[in-house]
Amino acid sequence: MNPKQVHRVLDEFNVYRAPEAQATLVSMEGDRITVQISGTACRNCSFEEHAVDLAFYLEDHFGSTFQILKRETTPEGEVVVYERKTS
């Protein structure tokens, strides 16, 4: 995956989700992307919902299915690992 494309997806996500959720790229390795989701996380939306929404953004931009492999709660929010499914 092209890092510039991933950053474009995160930028678009942040336009519509900030300040409740802000996605920042932590790392990329092969078909895996690790993202930090932080922010005020409104009462009605958990970080989990934002993590799922980001998977849909990735799918729309890359034309592939993305699966959440791992979610880890941090003091700032959540670290989420996504993997692009290839079939």
Contacts in CASP RR format, 6 or more apart in sequence:
PFRMAT RR
TARGET T0000
AUTHOR 0000-0000-0000
METHOD contacts of the structure
MODEL  1
MNPKQVHRVLDEFNVYRAPEAQATLVSMEGDRITVQISGTACRNCSFEEH
AVDLAFYLEDHFGSTFQILKRETTPEGEVVVYERKTS
1 28 0 8 1.000
1 30 0 8 1.000
1 31 0 8 1.000
1 33 0 8 1.000
1 62 0 8 1.000
1 84 0 8 1.000
3 25 0 8 1.000
3 28 0 8 1.000
5 61 0 8 1.000
5 62 0 8 1.000
6 25 0 8 1.000
6 28 0 8 1.000
6 33 0 8 1.000
6 58 0 8 1.000
7 25 0 8 1.000
8 61 0 8 1.000
9 54 0 8 1.000
9 57 0 8 1.000
9 58 0 8 1.000
9 61 0 8 1.000
9 62 0 8 1.000
10 23 0 8 1.000
10 24 0 8 1.000
10 25 0 8 1.000
10 35 0 8 1.000
10 54 0 8 1.000
12 57 0 8 1.000
13 21 0 8 1.000
13 23 0 8 1.000
13 53 0 8 1.000
13 54 0 8 1.000
13 57 0 8 1.000
14 21 0 8 1.000
14 22 0 8 1.000
14 23 0 8 1.000
17 23 0 8 1.000
17 50 0 8 1.000
17 53 0 8 1.000
18 39 0 8 1.000
19 39 0 8 1.000
19 40 0 8 1.000
20 39 0 8 1.000
20 40 0 8 1.000
20 41 0 8 1.000
20 42 0 8 1.000
20 45 0 8 1.000
20 50 0 8 1.000
21 37 0 8 1.000
21 38 0 8 1.000
21 39 0 8 1.000
21 41 0 8 1.000
21 45 0 8 1.000
21 47 0 8 1.000
21 50 0 8 1.000
22 37 0 8 1.000
22 38 0 8 1.000
22 39 0 8 1.000
23 35 0 8 1.000
23 36 0 8 1.000
23 37 0 8 1.000
23 50 0 8 1.000
23 54 0 8 1.000
24 35 0 8 1.000
24 36 0 8 1.000
24 37 0 8 1.000
24 38 0 8 1.000
25 33 0 8 1.000
25 34 0 8 1.000
25 35 0 8 1.000
26 34 0 8 1.000
26 35 0 8 1.000
26 36 0 8 1.000
26 79 0 8 1.000
27 33 0 8 1.000
27 34 0 8 1.000
28 34 0 8 1.000
31 83 0 8 1.000
31 84 0 8 1.000
31 86 0 8 1.000
32 69 0 8 1.000
32 81 0 8 1.000
32 82 0 8 1.000
32 83 0 8 1.000
32 84 0 8 1.000
33 58 0 8 1.000
33 66 0 8 1.000
33 81 0 8 1.000
33 82 0 8 1.000
33 83 0 8 1.000
33 84 0 8 1.000
34 79 0 8 1.000
34 80 0 8 1.000
34 81 0 8 1.000
34 82 0 8 1.000
35 54 0 8 1.000
35 79 0 8 1.000
35 80 0 8 1.000
35 82 0 8 1.000
36 74 0 8 1.000
36 76 0 8 1.000
36 77 0 8 1.000
36 78 0 8 1.000
36 79 0 8 1.000
37 47 0 8 1.000
37 50 0 8 1.000
37 51 0 8 1.000
37 54 0 8 1.000
37 77 0 8 1.000
37 78 0 8 1.000
37 79 0 8 1.000
37 80 0 8 1.000
38 76 0 8 1.000
38 77 0 8 1.000
38 78 0 8 1.000
39 76 0 8 1.000
39 77 0 8 1.000
41 47 0 8 1.000
41 50 0 8 1.000
41 77 0 8 1.000
47 71 0 8 1.000
47 73 0 8 1.000
47 77 0 8 1.000
47 78 0 8 1.000
48 71 0 8 1.000
48 78 0 8 1.000
51 68 0 8 1.000
51 71 0 8 1.000
51 78 0 8 1.000
51 80 0 8 1.000
52 68 0 8 1.000
54 80 0 8 1.000
54 82 0 8 1.000
55 66 0 8 1.000
55 67 0 8 1.000
55 68 0 8 1.000
55 82 0 8 1.000
58 64 0 8 1.000
58 66 0 8 1.000
58 82 0 8 1.000
58 84 0 8 1.000
59 65 0 8 1.000
59 66 0 8 1.000
62 84 0 8 1.000
64 84 0 8 1.000
64 85 0 8 1.000
64 86 0 8 1.000
65 84 0 8 1.000
65 85 0 8 1.000
66 82 0 8 1.000
66 83 0 8 1.000
66 84 0 8 1.000
66 85 0 8 1.000
67 82 0 8 1.000
67 83 0 8 1.000
67 85 0 8 1.000
68 80 0 8 1.000
68 81 0 8 1.000
68 82 0 8 1.000
69 81 0 8 1.000
69 82 0 8 1.000
69 83 0 8 1.000
70 79 0 8 1.000
70 80 0 8 1.000
70 81 0 8 1.000
71 78 0 8 1.000
71 79 0 8 1.000
71 80 0 8 1.000
71 81 0 8 1.000
72 78 0 8 1.000
72 79 0 8 1.000
72 80 0 8 1.000
END
